[in-house]
Amino acid sequence: MNGGGKTTTLAKLIKHFQDSGRSVVVAAADTFRSAAIQQLEEHTQRLGAKLIKHDYGSDPSAVAFDTITHARARNIDIVLIDTAGRLHNNDNLMQELRKLIRVNKPHLNIFVAESTTGNDAVEQARIFNEQVGIDAIILSKADVDEKGGAAISIAYVTGKPIIYLGTGQGYDDLTPFSKETVLHQLGL
């Protein structure tokens, strides 16, 4: 979904990995959304990360492939692939995501959900997990959803771990997920 915090979350991951001493390259594989590449360019320039991009309308799988090839040739530790916001009911976009995964075989598929969307985020996570397979979840905008009910529901429905919470707009606003904290906030 557009506006759900995916690209900002990706920028936070860049910072996180850089802070841990890892090299990062980013694939601008959202070739559909207006200004998506420019948004990533701003983040990667601020963070000093390399961005691999093609023109708008290009094949996202090709962008990801070229980025992985670049990383292998230069011994870069981590490739992060920013994909288009995909509505779980848009078959063409879901097919494109399945193709990207099939062609590039990523080590980890992370689903970024906006915590404030509640049951819609739960349903999106369920369908994404069924259609393309997800390995982990990051909840964006978790600072707005203080109780964290979406976290429990998404983890339960998908059976996948929540690894981080986005807790603000800054690059350092990425917090490791703690189920104890969420349970405490819910009064459990």
Buried (B, 14 or more C-beta within 10 A) or exposed (E): BBEBBBBBBBBBBBBBBBEEEEBBBBBBBBBBBEEBBEBBBBBBEEBEBBBBBBEBEBBBBBBBBBBBEBBEEEEBEBBBBBBBBBEBEEEEBBEBBBBBBEBBEBEEBBBBBBBBBBEBBBBBBBBBBEBBEBBBBBBBBBBEBEEBBBBBBBBEBBEBEBBBBBBBEEBEBBBEBEEEBBEEBEEE
